[in-house]
Amino acid sequence: MSNRPRKVCGREQATTFFFKEGLLFYRAMGILCIGLSPTDACNRPKTLLIRIVRLTFRPEALDAFLTIFDASAPHIRAFPGCTHLALWQDEATPHILTTCSHWTDADALATYRRSALFKLTWAQTKPLFADAPLAFSHYVLRPDAPGSDVGFRVRGLEKNNPGP
């Protein structure tokens, strides 16, 4: 591991990082992130980026986070480059939530993460955690259907498919 700043796609990342099996693991603003190696990330075409962040809250802090999310979500959705934002709740553990956001490209997400909106929301949210959040960024490698840019459908909610 190294704590030295490192340039990734021309941007300096002041964070702890290491590589394993072609993936880049790094800690940024307290979140463990997993992504492509810097070389792969720089050469990847700029396409829809899906960001998944798993958040484990103290059970008594869940309502406080939901208030923060409800206030911040319309502003995040309106942020340039954000095309989707959803909040999911774990089926078995209600104080574990996951955000799913879609960004026009990695630069749009990076711009949001440097914004005052992100910094304010993060400052309010961080004290509520019971465990470190986990973040994953994905590009759609194989779309669900020809012409699909998202790569998934919610079973049973498609217009002509009543589901199983």
C-alpha positions as CSV (number, residue, x, y, z in Angstrom):
1,M,0.0,0.0,0.0
2,S,1.0,3.5,-0.6
3,N,-0.2,6.8,0.9
4,R,1.5,8.9,-1.7
5,P,-0.6,11.0,-4.1
6,R,-0.9,9.2,-7.4
7,K,-2.0,10.5,-10.8
8,V,-5.0,8.6,-12.2
9,C,-6.1,9.7,-15.7
10,G,-4.2,12.9,-15.1
11,R,-5.9,13.7,-11.8
12,E,-4.0,13.4,-8.5
13,Q,-5.6,11.1,-6.1
14,A,-4.4,11.7,-2.5
15,T,-5.6,8.4,-1.1
16,T,-4.4,4.9,-0.1
17,F,-4.5,2.4,-2.9
18,F,-3.4,-1.0,-4.1
19,F,-3.8,-3.2,-7.1
20,K,-5.1,-6.8,-7.1
21,E,-6.0,-8.9,-10.1
22,G,-6.2,-5.8,-12.4
23,L,-8.5,-3.8,-10.1
24,L,-7.7,-0.7,-8.3
25,F,-8.7,-0.6,-4.6
26,Y,-8.6,2.8,-3.0
27,R,-9.9,4.8,-0.1
28,A,-11.3,8.2,-0.9
29,M,-13.0,10.4,1.6
30,G,-13.4,7.4,3.9
31,I,-15.1,5.2,1.3
32,L,-13.4,2.0,0.1
33,C,-13.7,2.1,-3.7
34,I,-13.0,-0.6,-6.3
35,G,-12.4,0.3,-9.9
36,L,-10.3,-0.5,-12.9
37,S,-6.6,-0.1,-12.9
38,P,-5.5,3.5,-13.9
39,T,-4.4,2.4,-17.3
40,D,-7.7,0.6,-18.1
41,A,-9.7,3.5,-16.6
42,C,-7.8,6.0,-18.9
43,N,-8.4,3.9,-22.0
44,R,-12.1,3.1,-21.3
45,P,-14.5,4.9,-23.6
46,K,-16.6,7.6,-21.9
47,T,-20.0,5.8,-21.4
48,L,-22.7,5.5,-18.8
49,L,-21.2,4.9,-15.3
50,I,-23.2,3.1,-12.7
51,R,-22.2,3.9,-9.1
52,I,-23.3,1.6,-6.3
53,V,-22.5,2.6,-2.7
54,R,-23.4,0.3,0.3
55,L,-24.1,2.3,3.5
56,T,-24.3,0.6,6.9
57,F,-25.9,2.9,9.4
58,R,-26.4,2.7,13.1
59,P,-30.0,1.5,13.4
60,E,-31.0,4.6,15.5
61,A,-29.5,6.9,12.8
62,L,-31.5,5.6,9.9
63,D,-34.3,8.2,10.1
64,A,-31.7,11.0,10.3
65,F,-30.1,9.7,7.1
66,L,-33.4,9.4,5.3
67,T,-34.1,13.0,6.1
68,I,-30.7,14.0,4.7
69,F,-31.3,11.8,1.6
70,D,-34.8,13.2,0.9
71,A,-33.4,16.8,1.1
72,S,-30.3,16.1,-1.0
73,A,-31.7,13.7,-3.7
74,P,-33.5,16.3,-5.9
75,H,-30.3,18.4,-6.0
76,I,-28.1,15.3,-6.8
77,R,-30.6,14.2,-9.5
78,A,-30.4,17.8,-11.0
79,F,-26.5,17.8,-10.9
80,P,-25.0,17.9,-14.4
81,G,-24.3,14.3,-15.5
82,C,-26.6,12.5,-13.1
83,T,-29.3,10.6,-14.9
84,H,-30.6,8.4,-12.1
85,L,-30.5,8.1,-8.3
86,A,-32.3,5.5,-6.3
87,L,-32.0,4.3,-2.6
88,W,-32.4,0.7,-1.8
89,Q,-32.9,-1.1,1.5
90,D,-31.4,-4.4,2.4
91,E,-34.1,-7.1,2.7
92,A,-32.7,-8.7,5.9
93,T,-30.9,-5.8,7.5
94,P,-33.0,-2.6,7.3
95,H,-30.2,-0.3,8.5
96,I,-28.1,-1.2,5.4
97,L,-28.9,0.9,2.4
98,T,-27.5,1.1,-1.0
99,T,-27.5,4.1,-3.4
100,C,-27.5,3.4,-7.1
101,S,-26.7,6.4,-9.4
102,H,-26.1,6.6,-13.1
103,W,-23.6,9.2,-14.5
104,T,-23.0,10.2,-18.1
105,D,-19.3,9.4,-17.5
106,A,-16.6,9.1,-14.8
107,D,-15.8,12.8,-15.1
108,A,-19.4,13.8,-14.2
109,L,-19.2,11.6,-11.1
110,A,-15.8,13.1,-10.2
111,T,-17.1,16.6,-10.6
112,Y,-20.0,15.8,-8.3
113,R,-17.7,14.3,-5.7
114,R,-15.7,17.6,-5.7
115,S,-18.8,19.7,-5.4
116,A,-20.1,21.6,-2.3
117,L,-23.3,19.5,-2.5
118,F,-21.4,16.3,-2.1
119,K,-19.2,17.7,0.7
120,L,-22.1,19.0,2.7
121,T,-24.2,15.8,2.3
122,W,-21.1,13.6,3.1
123,A,-20.3,15.7,6.2
124,Q,-23.9,15.2,7.5
125,T,-24.0,11.5,6.6
126,K,-20.6,10.3,7.8
127,P,-21.2,10.5,11.5
128,L,-24.3,8.2,11.1
129,F,-22.3,5.1,9.9
130,A,-21.9,1.9,11.8
131,D,-19.3,0.6,9.3
132,A,-17.3,2.0,6.4
133,P,-19.2,2.4,3.2
134,L,-18.3,0.4,0.1
135,A,-18.4,2.0,-3.3
136,F,-18.3,0.3,-6.7
137,S,-18.3,2.0,-10.2
138,H,-19.4,-0.1,-13.2
139,Y,-19.7,0.3,-16.9
140,V,-22.2,-1.8,-18.7
141,L,-20.3,-4.5,-20.5
142,R,-23.2,-6.4,-22.0
143,P,-26.6,-4.6,-22.2
144,D,-29.7,-6.5,-21.2
145,A,-31.3,-5.9,-24.6
146,P,-30.2,-4.4,-27.9
147,G,-30.4,-0.6,-27.6
148,S,-30.4,-0.7,-23.8
149,D,-28.0,1.7,-22.1
150,V,-28.6,0.6,-18.6
151,G,-28.0,-3.1,-18.7
152,F,-30.9,-4.2,-16.5
153,R,-34.6,-4.3,-16.1
154,V,-36.7,-4.6,-13.0
155,R,-38.5,-8.0,-13.4
156,G,-42.2,-7.6,-13.4
157,L,-42.2,-3.9,-14.1
158,E,-41.7,-4.0,-17.8
159,K,-44.7,-2.7,-19.8
160,N,-45.5,-6.1,-21.5
161,N,-44.1,-8.5,-18.9
162,P,-46.1,-9.3,-15.9
163,G,-43.1,-11.1,-14.3
164,P,-42.7,-14.7,-13.1
